[in-house]
Amino acid sequence: MTAPIIELDQLTKKYDDQYAVDHLSLTINKGEIFGLLGPNGAGKSTTILMMLGLSEPSAGSVKVCGINSTSQPLDVKQRVGYLPDDLGFYDHMTGFENLLYTASLNGIDRKTAEERAFHLLEKVGLLDAANKKSGKYSRGMRQRLGLADVLIKKPEVIILDEPTLGIDPEGVRELLQLIKHLNKSEGITVLLSSHHLHQVQQVCDRVGIFVKGKLLADGNVEELARKLFFEDLFVIDVKADLINQPLIDHINEISGVNRVEQISAMELAIYGESDITAEVAKTIIHANVGLRYIQKRIYGLDEIYHRYFEGADHSAKNTRT
Ligand SMILES: Nc1ncnc2c1ncn2[C@@H]1O[C@H](COP(=O)(O)OP(=O)(O)OP(=O)(O)O)[C@@H](O)[C@H]1O
């Protein structure tokens, strides 16, 4: 059963006559890792601030854990952990002390705070650095400490704004694995804002593509590909010994094939609305033509993202839902 945990209904933020967030409706379910993906200025941070009750909507509503963020921001704050892109720590204090300080701000008693801080430092791989001053932590270590920091109050939802910014590839991999692990082991819902396509693709169950304050599409990567590339969802690349017109005609007759493009004397690209790989292979073999290579092209988030951003308005109009 899916239960909504973040609910945006026609959420809008207008600065002067410009929409930062434009009538945004979106539901994120409990236990999901949702990626809010968009370029600079798309409205991701403004949306997050409204979810946290730190910015007042011009219109529409936002609920987190069933609570209206605008009218009850403190209740939302208790249940939501927010990691901004650059969380400040007290550099003269150790990682452990910083966590205890956050715990005290959240009204957690000292004994519980110490237990949780140790447990979390272990979880994020910082136990060895627990007594090191946070000012001496690397960027990756600070982000891991940031995760421990948002988790100390046992939130139901964590919101991470560009969590991997400035971290080296190995650190990114570790941080993303950690987020995925926390999501699975603790059942925490994660909202991750990013413009790193590949990273989002690795961890998110669902992604929303956000441009100029509007959500252009949401879904898992396969669903997004289907919405965007519905005419030619499947592309099969073929290399064969003898490509002639009769063979192309045969391939064109296969149900599900939209068109066949001859790339060179031995190469074809076949566009279809269903997975026609097996039928194409059979047809070539039946025609007694040597099949050298056949491969289905998979659309990744990269293609999806660029296709949206190359012509956002055009793509939005052509999107089939
Ligand atoms: N306080 C403000 N006053 C006026 N305009 C603002 C304010 N905050 C944000 N904006 C505008 O709202 C739009 C959305 O900004 P926002 O910071 O939400 O985007 P973003 O997707 O988070 O971008 P980034 O990835 O760069 O953080 C931008 O055009 C920005 O200039």
The ligand as an SDF file (V2000), in Angstrom:
LIG
                    3D

 31 33  0  0  0  0  0  0  0  0999 V2000
   14.1040   35.4930   -2.4320 N   0  0  0  0  0  0  0  0  0  0  0  0
   13.9420   35.5690   -3.7500 C   0  0  0  0  0  0  0  0  0  0  0  0
   13.5590   36.6960   -4.3400 N   0  0  0  0  0  0  0  0  0  0  0  0
   13.3580   36.7860   -5.6640 C   0  0  0  0  0  0  0  0  0  0  0  0
   13.5240   35.7480   -6.5170 N   0  0  0  0  0  0  0  0  0  0  0  0
   13.9070   34.5650   -5.9930 C   0  0  0  0  0  0  0  0  0  0  0  0
   14.1390   34.4100   -4.5830 C   0  0  0  0  0  0  0  0  0  0  0  0
   14.5060   33.1210   -4.3550 N   0  0  0  0  0  0  0  0  0  0  0  0
   14.5110   32.5020   -5.5620 C   0  0  0  0  0  0  0  0  0  0  0  0
   14.1630   33.3710   -6.5450 N   0  0  0  0  0  0  0  0  0  0  0  0
   14.0190   33.0480   -7.9730 C   0  0  0  0  0  0  0  0  0  0  0  0
   13.1790   31.9320   -8.0840 O   0  0  0  0  0  0  0  0  0  0  0  0
   13.6360   31.0570   -9.1180 C   0  0  0  0  0  0  0  0  0  0  0  0
   13.8500   29.6600   -8.5330 C   0  0  0  0  0  0  0  0  0  0  0  0
   14.9910   29.6600   -7.6690 O   0  0  0  0  0  0  0  0  0  0  0  0
   15.4330   28.3820   -6.8040 P   0  0  0  0  0  0  0  0  0  0  0  0
   16.5890   28.8070   -5.9680 O   0  0  0  0  0  0  0  0  0  0  0  0
   14.2600   27.8160   -6.1360 O   0  0  0  0  0  0  0  0  0  0  0  0
   15.9240   27.3910   -7.9570 O   0  0  0  0  0  0  0  0  0  0  0  0
   16.7620   26.0430   -7.8180 P   0  0  0  0  0  0  0  0  0  0  0  0
   16.1350   25.0750   -8.7590 O   0  0  0  0  0  0  0  0  0  0  0  0
   16.8900   25.6410   -6.4200 O   0  0  0  0  0  0  0  0  0  0  0  0
   18.1760   26.4690   -8.3840 O   0  0  0  0  0  0  0  0  0  0  0  0
   19.6380   26.0500   -7.8730 P   0  0  0  0  0  0  0  0  0  0  0  0
   19.8670   24.6760   -8.3920 O   0  0  0  0  0  0  0  0  0  0  0  0
   20.4860   27.0740   -8.5400 O   0  0  0  0  0  0  0  0  0  0  0  0
   19.6390   26.1590   -6.3790 O   0  0  0  0  0  0  0  0  0  0  0  0
   14.8850   31.6880   -9.6830 C   0  0  0  0  0  0  0  0  0  0  0  0
   14.5420   32.4010  -10.8450 O   0  0  0  0  0  0  0  0  0  0  0  0
   15.3480   32.6170   -8.5860 C   0  0  0  0  0  0  0  0  0  0  0  0
   16.0450   33.7210   -9.1180 O   0  0  0  0  0  0  0  0  0  0  0  0
  1  2  1  0
  2  3  1  0
  2  7  2  0
  3  4  2  0
  4  5  1  0
  5  6  2  0
  6  7  1  0
  6 10  1  0
  7  8  1  0
  8  9  2  0
  9 10  1  0
 10 11  1  0
 11 12  1  0
 11 30  1  0
 12 13  1  0
 13 14  1  0
 13 28  1  0
 14 15  1  0
 15 16  1  0
 16 17  2  0
 16 18  1  0
 16 19  1  0
 19 20  1  0
 20 21  2  0
 20 22  1  0
 20 23  1  0
 23 24  1  0
 24 25  2  0
 24 26  1  0
 24 27  1  0
 28 29  1  0
 28 30  1  0
 30 31  1  0
M  END
$$$$
